[in-house]
Amino acid sequence: MELENRRRLLVWSRLAALLGIMCLLSDCVPARSQARNHPDAPDLGARARQAVIEIFRNRDSAAIDRFFSEPFVQHDPNIGDGLPGLRAFVTELANSPATNVTIYRTVVDGDMVMLHSKYEAWPGFSGPVIVFDLFRFKDGKIVEHWGGQTPESGPNPSGHTQVDGPTAVIDREQTEANRTLVRNFKQVVTVELRFDRVDEFIDGDHYIQHASKVGDGVARMKARVSGVVTPSADQVLIPRRYIAEGNFVLCLVEARTEPPRQTTIFFESKTARLPSTGTCSLSFLRRISGKIPTARSKDDPANYAPINASLGRAQ
């Protein structure tokens, strides 16, 4: 009987040691990111969309406390800083019965969320505006916001609007490859002005442009870039931040022009090239087959938001 009790004690001792090791290892596992590809993480994209709808469409001032947290940093020059500035903005919206927002695209990258939307009755504009909103979350609430607005315009020379085209995020496993593709494209072509290397990044046969004043094709893209910058000792376009999810990459660029401005470019990427692009004081690029086929941007110089130092180094 004594031998049997010793064996049982040994078994329980080993089991307790094993459980202790397992608990220790579980403490060493890093916390999961709040990116959308973790199904058990908060859906920050849905929270960002709901925050915008509650504040702009419903003009619910109580939504500020539900979705935002102090200290809150506001980079949009059209809205006052901090939560008091946001409350004043909502109060201003209350004077207009026609406010509305349509959200076309959502990109989630860690604690950052980008929304590409159309706003109606934005203060200071006579008609609808196309907007890129960039939010930073902490503990499930928004603590920082960048924004840029430009008036809605008709189709560009190639018949594309500022908001049409693909909206679904796909190929999430290609997120980092697409971020790298856009980062290299911005450095080589728009910073170093190496137009001879455009074909490494742009899918010339399928390059779609959504910027309001620019048409499709590589030639028009080259003309656009060369019209903004010329070779000089001083760098004019400085990429500051890249927000990526799957086939979409958003690039924030400091344009050292007069007056200084912030450019946002939104790319869609597929098959290792960039097939489309659009601008809106932020640029958003879609990737197809490894090259850039699509881009969007805000291209009205009067509506570029000034660069804030907090954009920091390129990421």
Sequence and secondary structure as in RCSB ss.txt:
>XXXX:A:sequence
MELENRRRLLVWSRLAALLGIMCLLSDCVPARSQARNHPDAPDLGARARQAVIEIFRNRDSAAIDRFFSEPFVQH
DPNIGDGLPGLRAFVTELANSPATNVTIYRTVVDGDMVMLHSKYEAWPGFSGPVIVFDLFRFKDGKIVEHWGGQT
PESGPNPSGHTQVDGPTAVIDREQTEANRTLVRNFKQVVTVELRFDRVDEFIDGDHYIQHASKVGDGVARMKARV
SGVVTPSADQVLIPRRYIAEGNFVLCLVEARTEPPRQTTIFFESKTARLPSTGTCSLSFLRRISGKIPTARSKDD
PANYAPINASLGRAQ
>XXXX:A:secstr
 HHHHHHHHHHHHHHHHHHHHHHHHHHHS     STTSTTS  HHHHHHHHHIIIIIS  TTHHHHHEEEEEEE 
 TTS SHHHHHHHHHHHHTT TT EEEEEEEEEETTEEEEEEEEES TT SS EEEEEEEEEETTEEEEEEEEEE
E     TTS  SS S      GGGHHHHHHHHHHHIIIIIIS  GGGGGGTB TTT EE STT  SSHHHHHHHH
HHH    SS  EEEEEEEEETTEEEEEEEE SSS EEEEEEEEEEEEBB EEEEEEEEEEEEEEEBB EEEEE  
GGG     GGG S  
